Amino acid sequence: MEREKAGQVASIGPPSSGKAQMVCRLTHAHPDIADYPFTTRMPTPGMMLYENVQIQLVDTPPMSSEFMEPWMQQAI
């Protein structure tokens, strides 16, 4: 995913840890949010304003020993 504005921050973590909810609340983006794990399948970006600086937050698919999208390691 191409970086936009001043910086890019990716939310990385295990399934059902609130990554998508955090990106949704901070950026008003609309990532898929559900009450089951592994909902996010593709990165979803959103823009957040912090002290007059635009920062791109990206919701990413979860990382787990059970399953991880094959391209995630390269993306990180």
Secondary structure as UniProt FT lines:
FT   TURN            5..6
FT   STRAND          7..11
FT   TURN            15..16
FT   HELIX           19..27
FT   STRAND          44..50
FT   TURN            51..52
FT   STRAND          53..59
FT   TURN            70..71
FT   HELIX           72..75
//
